[in-house]
């Protein structure tokens, strides 16, 4: 069956999460010169503590993983959190940032095809039709750039890791909830990054962080990791990976808005065109397909093929009712 339509209320958390991710572009520039692995290890360790506190306040129940769940969670931590950051940083060394951004913009197409398969559904034609539109809008917003073969490889890896961040969580969300998936993926990634940081950058690398860089790490840990992860996985569980994937187009939209507000100048005409295309794709992919209950009414009002209608007959009257009629 196709992915069912969902209410706007179930999509709002994912929209907010992607807006936070897009807003992090300006903040992340502060960390260009910071030690990569150590900085990210601090980020995910802090985010783990924050999510644990938030889950406690929200009364959410956190379960310990078991069996294959460890493999899914390790996959999220390794691909969606560790390798993705490595791919982005190493990729911009061989390509302009727009190239990596364009590759990541292909995520709605990947999620639209693979997500429903993991959820044991047939891909939605509505989502598959809207995904390329969202992707085209994101490309126009981000722009294009120069690259070499190595840069292309890193960009493709970044695309795969970004898709894995959502797809590998699908089998876990029913039992662990967005809180559980987020906290387990975060602490696993924090441990891996701490080991990589100690080996590649040294145990004292954390002392190299400046005041503005600590502030950037704090913002990324709280808003872009702890809050955004839980919001995103909430929408993935409620709306499905395919339909939620369209919301990734909000990230470049938010990045363009934040960039304009922060003083980088008014967007170029191509960016405005991309914003319009993005909104068109989101509306086309997320609008309800039909009025709830309409299909049920149509089914009830039409006789089904091969099924004969049962003749109606009056309900038998009791002797007392027969006497009254007489």
PEUR-V53424 format. One record per residue. N is the residue number from 1. RES is the residue in three letters. OMEGA is omega in whole degrees, -180 to 180 (999 if undefined). Layout:
N,RES,OMEGA ; N,RES,OMEGA
//
This chain:
1,UNK,179 ; 2,UNK,175 ; 3,UNK,-176 ; 4,UNK,174 ; 5,UNK,-180 ; 6,UNK,-180 ; 7,UNK,180 ; 8,UNK,-178 ; 9,UNK,180 ; 10,UNK,180 ; 11,UNK,-176 ; 12,UNK,178 ; 13,UNK,179 ; 14,UNK,177 ; 15,UNK,180 ; 16,UNK,179 ; 17,UNK,179 ; 18,UNK,176 ; 19,UNK,177 ; 20,UNK,178 ; 21,UNK,179 ; 22,UNK,-180 ; 23,UNK,-177 ; 24,UNK,-176 ; 25,UNK,-180 ; 26,UNK,-180 ; 27,UNK,-176 ; 28,UNK,179 ; 29,UNK,178 ; 30,UNK,-173 ; 31,UNK,-178 ; 32,UNK,-177 ; 33,UNK,-179 ; 34,UNK,175 ; 35,UNK,-170 ; 36,UNK,-172 ; 37,UNK,-179 ; 38,UNK,-180 ; 39,UNK,-180 ; 40,UNK,177 ; 41,UNK,177 ; 42,UNK,-179 ; 43,UNK,-176 ; 44,UNK,175 ; 45,UNK,178 ; 46,UNK,180 ; 47,UNK,178 ; 48,UNK,179 ; 49,UNK,-179 ; 50,UNK,-179 ; 51,UNK,177 ; 52,UNK,178 ; 53,UNK,180 ; 54,UNK,179 ; 55,UNK,178 ; 56,UNK,180 ; 57,UNK,-179 ; 58,UNK,-179 ; 59,UNK,-180 ; 60,UNK,-180 ; 61,UNK,180 ; 62,UNK,-178 ; 63,UNK,177 ; 64,UNK,-178 ; 65,UNK,179 ; 66,UNK,174 ; 67,UNK,-178 ; 68,UNK,-180 ; 69,UNK,177 ; 70,UNK,-180 ; 71,UNK,179 ; 72,UNK,-179 ; 73,UNK,176 ; 74,UNK,177 ; 75,UNK,177 ; 76,UNK,-177 ; 77,UNK,-176 ; 78,UNK,-175 ; 79,UNK,-173 ; 80,UNK,-176 ; 81,UNK,-176 ; 82,UNK,-176 ; 83,UNK,180 ; 84,UNK,179 ; 85,UNK,178 ; 86,UNK,-179 ; 87,UNK,180 ; 88,UNK,-177 ; 89,UNK,180 ; 90,UNK,-179 ; 91,UNK,-179 ; 92,UNK,174 ; 93,UNK,180 ; 94,UNK,-178 ; 95,UNK,174 ; 96,UNK,-177 ; 97,UNK,-179 ; 98,UNK,-180 ; 99,UNK,178 ; 100,UNK,180 ; 101,UNK,179 ; 102,UNK,179 ; 103,UNK,179 ; 104,UNK,179 ; 105,UNK,178 ; 106,UNK,-177 ; 107,UNK,-180 ; 108,UNK,180 ; 109,UNK,-180 ; 110,UNK,-179 ; 111,UNK,-180 ; 112,UNK,-179 ; 113,UNK,-172 ; 114,UNK,-177 ; 115,UNK,180 ; 116,UNK,178 ; 117,UNK,178 ; 118,UNK,179 ; 119,UNK,179 ; 120,UNK,175 ; 121,UNK,173 ; 122,UNK,180 ; 123,UNK,-179 ; 124,UNK,177 ; 125,UNK,178 ; 126,UNK,180 ; 127,UNK,180 ; 128,UNK,177 ; 129,UNK,-178 ; 130,UNK,-176 ; 131,UNK,178 ; 132,UNK,178 ; 133,UNK,177 ; 134,UNK,179 ; 135,UNK,179 ; 136,UNK,178 ; 137,UNK,179 ; 138,UNK,179 ; 139,UNK,179 ; 140,UNK,180 ; 141,UNK,-176 ; 142,UNK,-175 ; 143,UNK,178 ; 144,UNK,-178 ; 145,UNK,-179 ; 146,UNK,180 ; 147,UNK,172 ; 148,UNK,-176 ; 149,UNK,179 ; 150,UNK,178 ; 151,UNK,177 ; 152,UNK,180 ; 153,UNK,178 ; 154,UNK,179 ; 155,UNK,178 ; 156,UNK,178 ; 157,UNK,178 ; 158,UNK,177 ; 159,UNK,-180 ; 160,UNK,-180 ; 161,UNK,179 ; 162,UNK,177 ; 163,UNK,-179 ; 164,UNK,179 ; 165,UNK,179 ; 166,UNK,-173 ; 167,UNK,-178 ; 168,UNK,179 ; 169,UNK,-175 ; 170,UNK,-179 ; 171,UNK,-174 ; 172,UNK,-169 ; 173,UNK,-178 ; 174,UNK,-178 ; 175,UNK,-172 ; 176,UNK,-179 ; 177,UNK,178 ; 178,UNK,179 ; 179,UNK,-176 ; 180,UNK,179 ; 181,UNK,-178 ; 182,UNK,-173 ; 183,UNK,-179 ; 184,UNK,177 ; 185,UNK,-178 ; 186,UNK,-175 ; 187,UNK,175 ; 188,UNK,178 ; 189,UNK,179 ; 190,UNK,179 ; 191,UNK,180 ; 192,UNK,-179 ; 193,UNK,177 ; 194,UNK,178 ; 195,UNK,179 ; 196,UNK,180 ; 197,UNK,179 ; 198,UNK,-178 ; 199,UNK,-174 ; 200,UNK,-174 ; 201,UNK,179 ; 202,UNK,-178 ; 203,UNK,-176 ; 204,UNK,-177 ; 205,UNK,-179 ; 206,UNK,-180 ; 207,UNK,-178 ; 208,UNK,-178 ; 209,UNK,178 ; 210,UNK,179 ; 211,UNK,178 ; 212,UNK,179 ; 213,UNK,175 ; 214,UNK,177 ; 215,UNK,179 ; 216,UNK,178 ; 217,UNK,179 ; 218,UNK,179 ; 219,UNK,180 ; 220,UNK,-179 ; 221,UNK,-176 ; 222,UNK,-170 ; 223,UNK,-172 ; 224,UNK,-180 ; 225,UNK,-175 ; 226,UNK,-177 ; 227,UNK,-175 ; 228,UNK,180 ; 229,UNK,-178 ; 230,UNK,178 ; 231,UNK,-177 ; 232,UNK,-178 ; 233,UNK,176 ; 234,UNK,179 ; 235,UNK,178 ; 236,UNK,179 ; 237,UNK,-176 ; 238,UNK,-173 ; 239,UNK,-176 ; 240,UNK,-176 ; 241,UNK,-177 ; 242,UNK,-179 ; 243,UNK,178 ; 244,UNK,-179 ; 245,UNK,178 ; 246,UNK,-177 ; 247,UNK,177 ; 248,UNK,177 ; 249,UNK,179 ; 250,UNK,-178 ; 251,UNK,177 ; 252,UNK,176 ; 253,UNK,179 ; 254,UNK,179 ; 255,UNK,179 ; 256,UNK,-180 ; 257,UNK,180 ; 258,UNK,179 ; 259,UNK,179 ; 260,UNK,-179 ; 261,UNK,-176 ; 262,UNK,174 ; 263,UNK,179 ; 264,UNK,178 ; 265,UNK,179 ; 266,UNK,179 ; 267,UNK,177 ; 268,UNK,178 ; 269,UNK,179 ; 270,UNK,178 ; 271,UNK,177 ; 272,UNK,177 ; 273,UNK,179 ; 274,UNK,178 ; 275,UNK,179 ; 276,UNK,179 ; 277,UNK,178 ; 278,UNK,-179 ; 279,UNK,178 ; 280,UNK,179 ; 281,UNK,179 ; 282,UNK,179 ; 283,UNK,-179 ; 284,UNK,-176 ; 285,UNK,-174 ; 286,UNK,-178 ; 287,UNK,178 ; 288,UNK,-178 ; 289,UNK,-178 ; 290,UNK,178 ; 291,UNK,179 ; 292,UNK,179 ; 293,UNK,-177 ; 294,UNK,-179 ; 295,UNK,180 ; 296,UNK,179 ; 297,UNK,180 ; 298,UNK,-179 ; 299,UNK,-178 ; 300,UNK,-174 ; 301,UNK,-179 ; 302,UNK,177 ; 303,UNK,179 ; 304,UNK,-178 ; 305,UNK,176 ; 306,UNK,-180 ; 307,UNK,-179 ; 308,UNK,179 ; 309,UNK,179 ; 310,UNK,179 ; 311,UNK,179 ; 312,UNK,178 ; 313,UNK,-177 ; 314,UNK,178 ; 315,UNK,-178 ; 316,UNK,-179 ; 317,UNK,177 ; 318,UNK,177 ; 319,UNK,-179 ; 320,UNK,179 ; 321,UNK,179 ; 322,UNK,180 ; 323,UNK,-179 ; 324,UNK,-180 ; 325,UNK,179 ; 326,UNK,999
//
